[in-house]
Amino acid sequence: MADYDVAIVGGGCIGCSTAKHLAERSELEICLLEKEYHLATHQSGRNSGVLHPGFNYPPGSLKARFSTEGTRRMKAYFDEHDLPLEHTGVLVVATTDREERRLSDLQAQATENGVETEIVTGESAVREYEPHARGQAALYCPEAASVDSQQYVYQLAADAKASGVDFYVGHRVDGIDFDGEHAITTSKGTVTASYLINAAGLHADRIAAEVGVGRGYQIVPFRGEYYELVPGTEDVCQSMIYPTPDPDLPFLGVHYTRRTDGKVIVGPNAVLAFGRESYRNTEVNLRDLAETLSYGGFWKLMASREMASVAWDELNKSYRKQRFVEAARRLVPSVREEDFARSYAGVRAQLLDADGNLIKDPMLTDGPRSLHVLNAVSPGLTSSLPFGDHVAETALEALE
Ligand SMILES: Cc1cc2nc3c(=O)[nH]c(=O)nc-3n(C[C@H](O)[C@H](O)[C@H](O)COP(=O)(O)OP(=O)(O)OC[C@H]3O[C@@H](n4cnc5c(N)ncnc54)[C@H](O)[C@@H]3O)c2cc1C
């Protein structure tokens, strides 16, 4: 095969955004290696498609910066390329006094992050935004939007290709030998590159380990399953209806999202997946499962009583539709079990350290003539333009 200045592993939103930014700013010879025959096959094409404008992230964090900037840049990009985007806004509903108090914290955070929000109080005020939602108060954020993430990734790739990037789909990276430059063994031959960028999503820790990077961390896969409302019942959600997030929990509870095609999806839950690409709750990958179960960090995470109880709850929502519907009914009481049909699922690449801490901020680590996106944590789609830009910039600095 060929010889490149830079090889990027992974054709999701982060890899393609990095390819676009790097190619547009340099004369480097760049290739992108993707193991599947289509781009955005994993996280970047199996998500809620929501632009999260950063009201829920600690001010000053990389996550807050990327998601706030990302939302604005994505909107301009979608506009420029005429890609599907609906300016729905999001309604975060409080159903208890504790949650209502939390809305004020969220609003303060949003203001510090430069994100516009409004708090409404009383059931009838909540219903003015979403007639079928029930809550004693709500925070409305008009900047949130719904997008088609697959079309977005293909547009990024088109931009990158137009700037000279070679795409190799159906090329799985199986091994990397570094000896001043990288000899990258793929399922269809060897590519050499002076510099490597790892944006391999659910497998980023494994690619990093090939060059001795990120040893203190492991990706633990958490599946997010969706139901969709059957035709004729979608009117119960006009935009997006979210529960008030619990700051101690890593994943948001079940929520409603109106997609750009008009479908309303409900979910995702967050259940330990028995494989990094196990999209059904009956699918097991023995290698992946053994790796998770032999990781000390995983057991330290599960040792917390709260996490164990959340894990049990989420498992129940996966195997028992009734439990899922009960969670959904907290926000919209009128929905019935027969209104829900099983839909698709995605698997989140959750990075865990050896002490069992969930890594919540995006993480980029350097290695021998290489950069590794070890954590493109949610909202990674929202963040992908500034994040890819940042990866490209960091790589260019290293190459100089
Ligand atoms: C259920 C769910 C809901 C989400 N909802 C949202 C949301 O509403 N808004 C939001 O902003 N974010 C959301 N996210 C997060 C967002 O989808 C991810 O943060 C983002 O897609 C990560 O992109 P990525 O490019 O790093 O990973 P990926 O999209 O997983 O891309 C990695 C690519 O690397 C390839 N690859 C892996 N190993 C190899 C190898 N050995 N050789 C070659 N190629 C390889 C894979 O095939 C894959 O295509 C959600 C995620 C999930 C799972």
The ligand as an SDF file (V2000), in Angstrom:
LIG
                    3D

 53 58  0  0  0  0  0  0  0  0999 V2000
  -26.2770    5.7900   22.6150 C   0  0  0  0  0  0  0  0  0  0  0  0
  -25.4580    7.0430   22.3970 C   0  0  0  0  0  0  0  0  0  0  0  0
  -26.0740    8.2890   22.3720 C   0  0  0  0  0  0  0  0  0  0  0  0
  -25.3240    9.4390   22.1700 C   0  0  0  0  0  0  0  0  0  0  0  0
  -25.9700   10.6270   22.0220 N   0  0  0  0  0  0  0  0  0  0  0  0
  -25.2500   11.7340   21.7260 C   0  0  0  0  0  0  0  0  0  0  0  0
  -25.9090   12.9620   21.4450 C   0  0  0  0  0  0  0  0  0  0  0  0
  -27.1310   13.0450   21.3790 O   0  0  0  0  0  0  0  0  0  0  0  0
  -25.1390   14.0580   21.2250 N   0  0  0  0  0  0  0  0  0  0  0  0
  -23.7760   14.0150   21.2560 C   0  0  0  0  0  0  0  0  0  0  0  0
  -23.1550   15.0510   21.0730 O   0  0  0  0  0  0  0  0  0  0  0  0
  -23.1230   12.8620   21.4810 N   0  0  0  0  0  0  0  0  0  0  0  0
  -23.8260   11.7190   21.6900 C   0  0  0  0  0  0  0  0  0  0  0  0
  -23.1850   10.5310   21.8860 N   0  0  0  0  0  0  0  0  0  0  0  0
  -21.7250   10.5000   21.8760 C   0  0  0  0  0  0  0  0  0  0  0  0
  -21.1460   10.5050   20.4690 C   0  0  0  0  0  0  0  0  0  0  0  0
  -21.8980    9.6730   19.6110 O   0  0  0  0  0  0  0  0  0  0  0  0
  -19.6880   10.0370   20.5340 C   0  0  0  0  0  0  0  0  0  0  0  0
  -19.0060   10.7940   21.5140 O   0  0  0  0  0  0  0  0  0  0  0  0
  -18.9640   10.2220   19.1920 C   0  0  0  0  0  0  0  0  0  0  0  0
  -19.7270    9.6570   18.1500 O   0  0  0  0  0  0  0  0  0  0  0  0
  -17.6050    9.5620   19.2480 C   0  0  0  0  0  0  0  0  0  0  0  0
  -17.0580    9.6260   17.9470 O   0  0  0  0  0  0  0  0  0  0  0  0
  -15.7400    8.8440   17.5840 P   0  0  0  0  0  0  0  0  0  0  0  0
  -15.3720    9.2570   16.2070 O   0  0  0  0  0  0  0  0  0  0  0  0
  -14.7280    9.0230   18.6660 O   0  0  0  0  0  0  0  0  0  0  0  0
  -16.1200    7.2810   17.6740 O   0  0  0  0  0  0  0  0  0  0  0  0
  -16.8350    6.3230   16.6290 P   0  0  0  0  0  0  0  0  0  0  0  0
  -17.9800    6.9490   15.9670 O   0  0  0  0  0  0  0  0  0  0  0  0
  -17.1110    5.0630   17.3840 O   0  0  0  0  0  0  0  0  0  0  0  0
  -15.7330    6.0900   15.5200 O   0  0  0  0  0  0  0  0  0  0  0  0
  -14.5970    5.2780   15.7180 C   0  0  0  0  0  0  0  0  0  0  0  0
  -14.3330    4.5450   14.4200 C   0  0  0  0  0  0  0  0  0  0  0  0
  -13.1170    3.8300   14.5430 O   0  0  0  0  0  0  0  0  0  0  0  0
  -13.2460    2.6350   13.8220 C   0  0  0  0  0  0  0  0  0  0  0  0
  -12.2530    1.6800   14.3130 N   0  0  0  0  0  0  0  0  0  0  0  0
  -12.1690    1.1440   15.5480 C   0  0  0  0  0  0  0  0  0  0  0  0
  -11.1420    0.2910   15.6180 N   0  0  0  0  0  0  0  0  0  0  0  0
  -10.5560    0.2900   14.4010 C   0  0  0  0  0  0  0  0  0  0  0  0
   -9.4560   -0.4360   13.8490 C   0  0  0  0  0  0  0  0  0  0  0  0
   -8.7480   -1.3280   14.5550 N   0  0  0  0  0  0  0  0  0  0  0  0
   -9.1190   -0.1880   12.5490 N   0  0  0  0  0  0  0  0  0  0  0  0
   -9.8100    0.7220   11.8060 C   0  0  0  0  0  0  0  0  0  0  0  0
  -10.8860    1.3790   12.2760 N   0  0  0  0  0  0  0  0  0  0  0  0
  -11.2350    1.1740   13.5570 C   0  0  0  0  0  0  0  0  0  0  0  0
  -14.6740    2.2050   14.1160 C   0  0  0  0  0  0  0  0  0  0  0  0
  -15.1690    1.2730   13.1760 O   0  0  0  0  0  0  0  0  0  0  0  0
  -15.4100    3.5150   14.1110 C   0  0  0  0  0  0  0  0  0  0  0  0
  -15.9900    3.8150   12.8540 O   0  0  0  0  0  0  0  0  0  0  0  0
  -23.9100    9.3550   22.0520 C   0  0  0  0  0  0  0  0  0  0  0  0
  -23.2990    8.1050   22.0740 C   0  0  0  0  0  0  0  0  0  0  0  0
  -24.0560    6.9510   22.2080 C   0  0  0  0  0  0  0  0  0  0  0  0
  -23.3890    5.6110   22.1390 C   0  0  0  0  0  0  0  0  0  0  0  0
  1  2  1  0
  2  3  1  0
  2 52  2  0
  3  4  2  0
  4  5  1  0
  4 50  1  0
  5  6  2  0
  6  7  1  0
  6 13  1  0
  7  8  2  0
  7  9  1  0
  9 10  1  0
 10 11  2  0
 10 12  1  0
 12 13  2  0
 13 14  1  0
 14 15  1  0
 14 50  1  0
 15 16  1  0
 16 17  1  0
 16 18  1  0
 18 19  1  0
 18 20  1  0
 20 21  1  0
 20 22  1  0
 22 23  1  0
 23 24  1  0
 24 25  2  0
 24 26  1  0
 24 27  1  0
 27 28  1  0
 28 29  2  0
 28 30  1  0
 28 31  1  0
 31 32  1  0
 32 33  1  0
 33 34  1  0
 33 48  1  0
 34 35  1  0
 35 36  1  0
 35 46  1  0
 36 37  1  0
 36 45  1  0
 37 38  2  0
 38 39  1  0
 39 40  1  0
 39 45  2  0
 40 41  1  0
 40 42  2  0
 42 43  1  0
 43 44  2  0
 44 45  1  0
 46 47  1  0
 46 48  1  0
 48 49  1  0
 50 51  2  0
 51 52  1  0
 52 53  1  0
M  END
$$$$
